[in-house]
Amino acid sequence: MINDSLTLNMKHMTRTINADGFLSHCTKILHSIMGISVAMLLFGCQANEPALSETTTPATVAGSATTVVERTIPVWFQTGGVVTTDHRVTVSSRLSGYIRKLNIHEGQSVHKDDLLFRIDPVDVKQVLAQAQADAGNALADKRRFGALLIAQAVTQQQYDTVALRYTVAQSRVKQARNQLHYTDVRAPLDGVVVSKLLHNGDLASPGQAVLVVENPRQLLVETHVAESHITRLHEGDSAQLQFAASDLPVKATIDHIIEDNRPTSHQFVVKLSLPDHANVRPGMFAHIRFHQGERQALMIPRSAVVYRNGLTGVYVVDAHALLHYRLIRLGEVYGEQVEASTGLAAGEHLMSAITPELHSGLRLVESNHE
């Protein structure tokens, strides 16, 4: 009884498995038929539409191509500096008195020995008059004691004391006369008045600054350089300067390298001399570039660069003379050449000149590789 029941169950399971296998087999056949149908449909569509790559001719553009080349370029360290003068004089008075005839204004050019201002000579004249009176009395005493010495009425020592008093009085007269010459203050050099600190009627004291005069022909640029770069700089080395007032670079020479007097600054003061023909003035800001070595770089003409929406790119010419727009990143500019930092490889060809009608897909004709 048990065996008959097991036999019936096994037959039922076999029928179920056979039914499931048949359905799975039918599903596979249906999928195959659908795939073949879709393939035949696509083949028919492609047979009716010609291939674009074989029958479409790209539009052409006339022009020339240039080659991306690898060149050795200098490495620069850049910083900023200010133009100052190497010869600045603070003009002051050697006397105490009121300032007179100070008609100089800031920015005015002066020549050496020009009268800048005058100190009121009233006090000096009084000193001179007193010194002359004392010298006159001393001279009279000397003559009187000389006669007494001849008559042996005084000793030689007494006469020498009176004679010495006369000598001192003469020296004071000479000193007062020299002080009178100091009332006229003159320009110590050819230059420009850059600062006027006192005016007519002000009381000047000895050593107090009244004017500041600079020589505009002896100019230099002063900058600060960090200690990480100072070991590569030496006195006599050249540097390139760029000023906002001029598009042309100016060549300067390192004159002095001075340690900063602040121990925590870790910087050095570098002074560079300017050539005589440099059209600059004190106070101008300068972009300074120090030569630090050399490196290899990919260079392309500046005329080949496309500036679009704040991005830079070029049109690359492939082996079939087709143009492809490619974004690149630019580096240093050297005259008419510019460094391509990223996006290009040496030996690639580019459109050498950019025109508004250029776009990707054009074919370049009559290409001349530069």
Rosetta blueprint (number, residue, H / E / L):
1 M L
2 I H
3 N H
4 D H
5 S H
6 L H
7 T H
8 L H
9 N H
10 M H
11 K H
12 H H
13 M H
14 T H
15 R H
16 T H
17 I H
18 N H
19 A H
20 D H
21 G H
22 F H
23 L H
24 S H
25 H H
26 C H
27 T H
28 K H
29 I H
30 L H
31 H H
32 S H
33 I H
34 M H
35 G H
36 I H
37 S H
38 V H
39 A H
40 M H
41 L H
42 L H
43 F H
44 G H
45 C H
46 Q H
47 A H
48 N H
49 E L
50 P L
51 A L
52 L H
53 S H
54 E H
55 T H
56 T L
57 T L
58 P L
59 A L
60 T E
61 V E
62 A E
63 G L
64 S L
65 A E
66 T E
67 T E
68 V L
69 V E
70 E E
71 R E
72 T E
73 I E
74 P E
75 V E
76 W E
77 F E
78 Q E
79 T E
80 G E
81 G E
82 V E
83 V E
84 T E
85 T E
86 D L
87 H L
88 R E
89 V E
90 T E
91 V E
92 S E
93 S E
94 R L
95 L L
96 S L
97 G E
98 Y E
99 I E
100 R E
101 K L
102 L L
103 N L
104 I L
105 H L
106 E L
107 G L
108 Q L
109 S E
110 V E
111 H L
112 K L
113 D L
114 D L
115 L E
116 L E
117 F E
118 R E
119 I E
120 D L
121 P L
122 V H
123 D H
124 V H
125 K H
126 Q H
127 V H
128 L H
129 A H
130 Q H
131 A H
132 Q H
133 A H
134 D H
135 A H
136 G H
137 N H
138 A H
139 L H
140 A H
141 D H
142 K H
143 R H
144 R H
145 F H
146 G H
147 A H
148 L H
149 L H
150 I H
151 A L
152 Q L
153 A L
154 V L
155 T L
156 Q H
157 Q H
158 Q H
159 Y H
160 D H
161 T H
162 V H
163 A H
164 L H
165 R H
166 Y H
167 T H
168 V H
169 A H
170 Q H
171 S H
172 R H
173 V H
174 K H
175 Q H
176 A H
177 R H
178 N H
179 Q H
180 L H
181 H H
182 Y L
183 T L
184 D E
185 V E
186 R E
187 A L
188 P L
189 L L
190 D L
191 G E
192 V E
193 V E
194 V E
195 S E
196 K E
197 L L
198 L L
199 H L
200 N L
201 G L
202 D L
203 L E
204 A E
205 S L
206 P E
207 G L
208 Q L
209 A E
210 V E
211 L E
212 V E
213 V E
214 E E
215 N L
216 P L
217 R L
218 Q L
219 L E
220 L E
221 V E
222 E E
223 T E
224 H E
225 V E
226 A E
227 E H
228 S H
229 H H
230 I H
231 T L
232 R L
233 L L
234 H L
235 E L
236 G L
237 D L
238 S E
239 A E
240 Q E
241 L E
242 Q E
243 F E
244 A L
245 A L
246 S L
247 D L
248 L L
249 P L
250 V E
251 K E
252 A E
253 T E
254 I E
255 D E
256 H E
257 I E
258 I E
259 E E
260 D L
261 N L
262 R L
263 P L
264 T L
265 S L
266 H L
267 Q E
268 F E
269 V E
270 V E
271 K E
272 L E
273 S E
274 L L
275 P L
276 D L
277 H L
278 A L
279 N L
280 V L
281 R L
282 P L
283 G L
284 M L
285 F E
286 A E
287 H E
288 I E
289 R E
290 F E
291 H E
292 Q E
293 G E
294 E E
295 R E
296 Q E
297 A E
298 L E
299 M E
300 I E
301 P E
302 R H
303 S H
304 A H
305 V L
306 V E
307 Y E
308 R E
309 N L
310 G L
311 L E
312 T E
313 G E
314 V E
315 Y E
316 V E
317 V E
318 D L
319 A L
320 H L
321 A L
322 L E
323 L E
324 H E
325 Y E
326 R E
327 L E
328 I L
329 R E
330 L E
331 G E
332 E E
333 V E
334 Y E
335 G L
336 E L
337 Q E
338 V E
339 E E
340 A E
341 S E
342 T E
343 G L
344 L L
345 A L
346 A L
347 G L
348 E L
349 H E
350 L E
351 M E
352 S L
353 A L
354 I L
355 T L
356 P L
357 E L
358 L L
359 H L
360 S L
361 G L
362 L L
363 R E
364 L E
365 V E
366 E L
367 S L
368 N L
369 H L
370 E L
